[in-house]
């Protein structure tokens, strides 16, 4: 799943490239788009389920600058017992250069706020999310 973002001045830092914290926002935008496209989020969240990011591992590869367009590529990497991982990549649209790679580990909590086992119907819902394609 791809989400395009045009880099604006407010995305950049003193060095005139995208600030590392902004990449986190771009990744989040990509995950929301992925979930909206493949899950009925209103029903899912209305049933008391919540997504919580518990770990993000990012490798910064190359800068993006004002005026560039980047593409946030997102997909499911793996599903474990109580957590799952999204794999994401931000790529410079014009050159194809990888700006960042990221693995984002998340849990799904129920109404108690505690992580649920990813099994049965819950796992089936997650399997509707496409795998990351490199």
N, C-alpha and C positions, 0 to 999 in steps of 0.2 A: 504494500500500500504506500502510495507516494503523496506527500503534502508539500506544496511549493510555498516558499517564503521569500519575499523580496527584502533584502537587507536595507535598512533605513539608518539614518544618523544616530538615532537613539539606541540602536543595537550595539554600537561600537564603543570602544574605550579610548584612552589616551593614545594608544598605539595605532588607531584607525582600523582595527579589525574587530570582529565580533567578540564581545566580552564572554569569558567562559561561563558566567552565570546565565547569559542569554541563551546559550546552547541548551541549557536545561529546560528553558521555556519552549524552545523549538521542539525538543524531544517530547515534551508534554503535549504540545499541539498535535504532533504526529500520532501519539498514543490515543488521544481523544478522537481524532479522525478515524483511526483504525477501529476503535471500539464502536463508534457511531455507525460505521459502515457495515459491521458484522454482528452486532448484538442489538437487541431491543433494550437499550440502556434504561429507558423510562420504566419498563416492566422489571428489569433486573434490579435496579436500585430501589424501585417501589416495593420489591420483595424483601428489602432489608439488607441487601448485599452492598458492600463497599470495597473498592480497590484501594490498597495502600502500598505505595512504593516503600520497600525496606532497604534497598541497596541500589546504587547506580555506579557502574564502573565505566569511565570514559577515557578513551585515548584520543588526544588532540593530534591531528595529522597535518592539516594545512589551513591557513587563514581564509576567511571570507571577509569582504570589504563592502562599504556602502555602494549600492547600485547592483551588486551581485544578486543573483537568484540562486537559492539553494533548494535542494529537494531532500525532505526528510523521508527516509525509507524505513518502514516499520513492519515487524511481523513477530509471530510467536517463535521462540527458540526451543523451549522445553517446558514440560509440566511435571512438577515433582509431587510429593505427598501433600505438602502444605503451602508450597510456593511455586511460582512459575516465573519464566524469564521472557521478556521481550528483547529481541535484538533490533537495534536501530543504527542507522548510518545517516549522516548528513553529507550530501555530495554537492559540489559546485556544479550547477546545471550546465554552464557553457563548456567547462573543461573536463568534467567527469572526475576531478580530483576529490578524494575523500577528505572532508574537513574533520569529521570525528567518527569514531565507532563507539557504540555503547551497548552494554548489557544492563537491563533494568529488571531487577528482581522485585516481584510484588506478591502480596497475599490478598486473599479475599476474606473479608470478615462478615460475620452475620450481625444480627441486632445486638448481640452481647459485646461487639467490638473485638472479639477474639478471632484469630485466624481459623478458617474452616479447612477440613480435609478436602482436597481437590479430587473428588470421586463422584461417581454416579452422574446425576443430572448436571451438577455444577461443572464437572469435567467435560461433559458433552457440550455444554454451552461454550466453554473455552476452546474446544476443538473446532468451533465455527470460525475462529480467528485464523487467517492463513499463516503459514510458516514464512519466516523471513526468506526472501530469495536473493541470493548474492549475484 
